[in-house]
Amino acid sequence: MPRYKFTIEYDGTPFCGWQLQADAPTVQGALEAAVGAMSGEEVRVHGSGRTDAGVHALGQVAHCDIAKAFPPDRLRDGLNAHLRPHPIAVLAAEIVAESFEARFSAKRRHYLYRIRNTRANLALDIGRVWRVPRALDTDAMHRAAQRLIGKHDFTTFRDTECQAKSPEKTLGQLDVIRDGEAVNIITSARSFLHSQVRSMVGSLVWVGEGRWSADDLAAALAARDRAACGPVAPPEGLYLVRVEY
């Protein structure tokens, strides 16, 4: 039975996240329905991570086993046909070893958080970025962000419903980059806690607005207390960009 790896792009706006739910639209559910329609089989599609409701992906990775063998390009095209009109695209399909696991084989995950730092209302970027109207000191945000790099107990930046066994994660990158009104926050790690990226971004925005200093951010991390976290950034600015294997 061949194992297929998919690279997937999607707009998370109409979905209640990646993970399958009985009475709600999900990305996993739409993909499994497409695989079933093409193969005639009931197949479980496993993702590299469970993006939350409203979160987007440029390079989500998933795998599944299908008894019937398909040429990868034909499978990709067939799935895309069955996925219409959902805003999901299978960018690539390939046959991989049986030992490949989209989640557990991953070595690093890369996320992008997009902010538009503008007083004007959004037009084309509605549902794609977080509009922050107050001026942001992005240099201060970047300097503060470096205090979170490395291995830490990230309880402060962890959702209370997070199911991870340990709050300890090793953050490899957290950069804040301004390009005009666009503020991009780029982060990578082997894995993240539930809502960790959005929690870090919200706290960094407080730094950018002058409400917190870098020391305040470090103190929040050291508190290991969810109550010490700043605001949680909204989901529409977050993108799963790439998964490394």
Steps between C-alpha positions, in 0.01 A plus 500: 500500500677821390536793738448843348637830624312818416608863514190712551401865489177630649306802613395419855218757513203267438635210706488415869868407483683201359375227731195293406179593682164329476282802426738768375698560180870418535794473264565139598136413439500658152820317404372165624179547304702577185722194545193286558326634191801422284602164645172357623670433834451636851841651568642695794719796400765590758631858516831637624316721748155612607455858387229688687178641358578784260871421466637467147764274345741549212673166552309267731612138461284191535517132421261212444502137384286405200457140391458597137820634343484832315769688308577793736418772247168338416417471869585867556283614211213270594499617861499863391199431278311339790601778742323771301359741612687475831795743522746210524765409246718188492822651368691171471454128558772240523547139607712467814634224720262323737701642790415860407267678743387854419498593868769293666759508221505881494828665603389863496186703441506855364224753564435854380280752678389798291410839647391812312600800711258752355223735606310428177245224478598183318368424153689223319655361821179445696529162669867473403678726750456661842448874463669686786421873475734621775863570403733206567869522588607191308866536601396473865278204412789319330740563788243375751423195287857380538434449872272209405756318285627167634357230723247626753188407691241683286204451735426874485451477123309171506123467462333364811356214293838403350545123508881491464669286763761765581497883482869499406581591140814616321437811292752530219390827337277797583565798271295818461547664159337820375437579133305823488164436666560124493642345816598134459581280798689188396549211740618141487537205736473124489152536647282758674248495781132571435464877430869561577573705188189718531569552869858608436387734221238668718755561773751637248237746377476630857876556485463680169230726642719588799280324756774245576878504494726209404543438873121479541485238225780301663323526836178370345692199362665438839163516678391173337143619548240540226360804682831680438456484121406802290209486253473207262533615138204412275530192280462670162859629495662159558637277223668159518764567234711186481580171674851359485576126493 
